Amino acid sequence: MMRAIWILWPSFIVGGVASVAFFLVLDPVDFRMVGPLELSRMAGYTIGFFFFWAVAAASSAFTCFLQRSPDEINR
């Protein structure tokens, strides 16, 4: 349970900061010309936040994976 907290809480904060930084520059409505998606602005913000959160969580999980001790690996 503690590992999940170590992974998800920092990645939540990073996902929020990355979303704010990304959407300060780009508007989700501008992505309509990229593909056939007809999403509202709020849906674009939501999808973007969860994308950034998932990327940050993967990074945190990989860091936790690499920090395992030899005893944990050789059980």
C-alpha positions as CSV (number, residue, x, y, z in Angstrom):
1,M,0.0,0.0,0.0
2,M,2.8,2.4,0.8
3,R,4.4,1.8,-2.6
4,A,1.1,2.8,-4.3
5,I,1.1,6.0,-2.3
6,W,4.8,6.6,-3.2
7,I,3.9,6.2,-6.8
8,L,0.5,7.8,-7.2
9,W,0.7,10.9,-5.0
10,P,3.8,12.5,-6.5
11,S,2.6,11.6,-10.0
12,F,-0.7,13.3,-9.3
13,I,1.0,16.5,-8.5
14,V,3.3,16.2,-11.5
15,G,0.3,15.4,-13.7
16,G,-1.5,18.5,-12.5
17,V,1.6,20.8,-13.0
18,A,2.2,19.3,-16.5
19,S,-1.4,19.8,-17.4
20,V,-1.4,23.4,-16.4
21,A,1.9,24.1,-18.2
22,F,0.7,22.3,-21.4
23,F,-2.7,23.8,-21.5
24,L,-1.3,27.3,-20.9
25,V,0.3,27.0,-24.3
26,L,-2.3,24.9,-26.2
27,D,-6.1,24.8,-26.1
28,P,-7.8,21.4,-26.3
29,V,-10.2,22.7,-28.9
30,D,-7.2,23.2,-31.3
31,F,-6.7,19.5,-31.4
32,R,-9.8,19.0,-33.5
33,M,-7.9,19.5,-36.7
34,V,-5.6,16.6,-35.7
35,G,-8.2,14.0,-35.8
36,P,-12.0,13.3,-36.0
37,L,-12.5,13.7,-32.3
38,E,-15.2,16.1,-31.3
39,L,-14.4,16.6,-27.7
40,S,-15.4,19.5,-25.4
41,R,-12.8,21.6,-23.8
42,M,-13.4,20.0,-20.4
43,A,-13.0,16.5,-21.9
44,G,-9.7,17.6,-23.5
45,Y,-8.5,18.9,-20.1
46,T,-9.5,15.7,-18.4
47,I,-7.9,13.4,-21.0
48,G,-4.8,15.4,-20.9
49,F,-4.6,15.4,-17.1
50,F,-5.0,11.6,-17.0
51,F,-2.4,11.2,-19.7
52,F,0.2,13.2,-17.8
53,W,-0.7,11.5,-14.6
54,A,-0.2,8.1,-16.2
55,V,3.2,9.1,-17.7
56,A,4.3,10.4,-14.3
57,A,3.0,7.3,-12.5
58,A,4.9,5.1,-15.0
59,S,8.1,7.1,-14.2
60,S,7.6,6.8,-10.5
61,A,6.8,3.1,-10.7
62,F,10.0,2.5,-12.7
63,T,12.0,4.4,-10.1
64,C,10.5,2.2,-7.3
65,F,11.3,-0.8,-9.4
66,L,15.0,0.2,-9.8
67,Q,15.3,1.0,-6.1
68,R,14.7,-2.6,-4.9
69,S,17.3,-4.1,-2.7
70,P,19.2,-7.3,-3.6
71,D,17.2,-9.1,-0.9
72,E,13.9,-8.2,-2.5
73,I,15.1,-9.3,-5.9
74,N,16.6,-12.6,-4.8
75,R,13.8,-14.0,-2.7
